[in-house]
Amino acid sequence: GSPLELYHHPVNQFVAGFIGTPKMAFLKGKVSAVSSSDVTVALECGPEYQLPHQSTNLKIGDDITMGIRPEHIEVVASDASPFKVRLDVTEHLGADTYCYIKLGNGEMMTVRAPGDFSADYGQNAALIPDLTQAHLFDADGKTIPRPRTPAQAA
């Protein structure tokens, strides 16, 4: 596929992790509910999210990984979201700031924030992921399809 097709709709977790800088965050979790059009994921790092994905082969209790790109997450005040984190290092790069973040379960991830973003080491914060841009991968690393937005249609 084209680079944008691979970016928006990778066929597996390996491809998703290979495309994009900084790399996509992979958050481990379990399926807590399924329907024909949605999958609810309870992440090990704390929050639970209902995502629009085709859950044809999933069942409650299955291991799952949610992938989210650094540019599809917003850092907010700690009381603004159930996705609690602790800020580690912020790297100012001009137009962008990379925030290296420690999750509740000890995992680390990177978030791309605006260039003028300011925070202190160890500061408590929260994250708001754009769930329309989130990816789900089954226990074998295969993509669970999600709806295509008009901008992503092939």
Salt bridges, closest charged atoms under 4 A:
GLU5 OE2 - ARG148 NH2 3.03
ASP62 OD1 - LYS59 NZ 3.41
ASP63 OD1 - LYS30 NZ 2.42
ASP96 OD1 - ARG112 NE 3.73
